[in-house]
Amino acid sequence: MATINMVVGEKGGIGKSIVCKTAVQFQLDRDIDFALFDADRSNPDVSRIYSSVGCKKVFFSENEKYEDQANSIYFSGIKKQTLVNCPAQILNPLKNWFETNDLFELA
């Protein structure tokens, strides 16, 4: 079943990236087809480590110029398991993305 798993937390330095990297390794060890996104601008360590498996960088932004950039996460999640490493303090832009694109209704 296709899903979107977002590793989110309001505080930095609590292990979000470690949890995401563990989930990535779980998928790789079991040869599960998945998509990987890194939305952490300040420390994109997941994309640095897993660039060879096609990790894509996306950013959540309240700026209208970039507001649709994260839509690739949703479209990926329709097709296959999707993992997203999110930065700290992402709640407002993430909530805005869900509401602006009516993602709950689409899902």
Order of alpha helices (4+ residues) and beta strands (2+ residues): beta-alpha-beta-alpha-beta-alpha-beta-alpha-alpha
